[in-house]
Amino acid sequence: MSTNGEADHPIVIAGAGIGGLAAALALQANGHSIIVMDKARALKEVGAGLQLSPNACSVLDQLGVLEDLAPHACAPDNLRIWSGASGRQLATVRLGNFLKERHGHPFWQIHRADLQQVLLRKAKSVEGIELRLGCEIVDLTSSPYDHLSCIFQDDQVTGHQNCKALIGADGVWSKVRQLVPGHENAHFSGQVAYRTTLPVDAVPKRWLGDAGLWLNEDSHLVHYPVKGGRELNIVALTSEAWQDETWSAPADKEALLHQFANWPTDVRNLLRSSDHWLKWALCSVKATAPWSHGHIALLGDAAHAMLPYMAQGAAMAIEDAAVLANHLPADATNIPAALRAFERERKSRVAHVQDISFGNARTFHYSGAMAFARDMVLRLSKPTSLASRYDDIYGWTLHQ
């Protein structure tokens, strides 16, 4: 139970990424004071594109940022699926207006940094949210079931911050997750993602407009517009042993081209167009592992990092933020019970989406007879049926 005076303490959120900032806004709207701590000294433009499906946009609308995101977003009419072996188109999936009319909110593609910056500006514009950069939580002073105080390091100085709850939104390599007994470490999938963006005037027109998904043995390629249509986001995913000491690093273009040596010439020419590639190890955290312990809870990648084969990592973190706030009204007295209820509500849905992502990882990379069967199914499928098969994911809202 809460101790005397705890109601006046802030909620501390570790991590100023998408999930952390969304949680700060949602919890502040409930009347909580929020401190967001992030080990980065400056929130720089990192990552690449991501997809905001209607379920994510419904939350962003409630947070009051959807209109601010619109100039940065793109809403392609279709996703076109291609064979990376033959170069032929296999299917079309309806996006754009079809999904907006079906679910009430848009399906957008956007640069991760643009989303983070819009959330950050919103957080800075409201009272009750404090941002501390260059500040990392390293431990707790007591059992999370008692009066909670976080130990943090700021400019090599150790400090303490009393709080009513600690929310770990600090990503796949979460430090807060280590404070949750029975936690799962991140697991490397054996696959990596090469990411880059290019100005649209630097690529042939065939790559512009609709989003694209290319499927091939042990690899696939995704491309779509970001930055309000000014840049093309390209992600090339492949199986590869990870040799670097870090989990993201500048990538060698020639190594990428070697991985895609048997792909169509126009795809290889697109990959050759950029000299600035980053390589990211694709890691996951089991959604079925513990998310909460006393006054501590995890959300987003810290709780359930997933492979990008369903493009729902950011969306699940944004959903987490809304549901967490729903369980933590300003007058909440039993914080541990509220955090357990949040975990119970979210876990089955996130595990379901994670399972779909793992399944897609296998399907996208089929070869031989399995690839032939997959391609045949895609050729026979209607564009609207391919889009509507994920209604249970895209149609989610907080109050359903």
Number of C-alpha atoms within 10 A of each C-alpha: 14 17 13 8 9 16 17 12 16 22 24 27 29 27 28 26 25 26 30 31 28 28 29 31 26 25 26 22 17 14 13 24 22 24 20 25 24 24 20 14 12 9 16 10 12 11 14 19 26 22 23 27 25 25 26 27 24 23 25 23 14 12 17 13 18 20 10 15 22 14 13 19 24 27 25 21 18 19 22 17 22 22 20 21 14 11 16 12 17 20 21 24 22 20 24 19 17 18 22 17 10 14 19 16 23 27 25 24 24 26 25 20 20 21 21 23 18 17 28 21 13 18 22 13 10 12 11 18 23 17 18 18 18 15 23 23 26 14 16 18 14 11 12 20 15 14 19 25 21 21 16 19 17 17 11 9 8 13 13 15 17 19 22 26 25 27 25 29 32 29 25 21 17 19 18 27 28 16 18 19 12 12 19 20 18 21 14 16 17 13 19 23 25 24 23 24 23 19 15 17 11 12 16 10 9 8 17 18 17 20 24 22 21 24 24 23 18 18 22 22 23 17 22 27 30 28 21 18 21 15 21 26 25 24 23 20 26 22 17 15 12 18 7 10 7 9 15 17 14 12 18 14 18 13 10 20 16 10 17 22 12 12 17 15 12 13 16 16 12 15 22 13 14 17 13 14 20 18 22 20 23 24 21 24 22 21 25 15 16 20 27 27 21 21 26 25 28 28 29 28 26 32 35 28 27 30 24 20 19 18 16 25 24 23 25 25 26 28 26 28 26 24 22 25 23 16 19 22 16 15 10 13 16 14 19 22 18 21 25 19 16 23 23 13 15 18 18 13 15 26 16 13 21 26 17 14 20 18 13 16 19 13 18 20 19 20 17 8 9 12 18 12 13 15 20 13 12 19 15 10 15 13 18 14 11 15 18 18 10 11 14 11 20 27 19 17 17 13 6 5
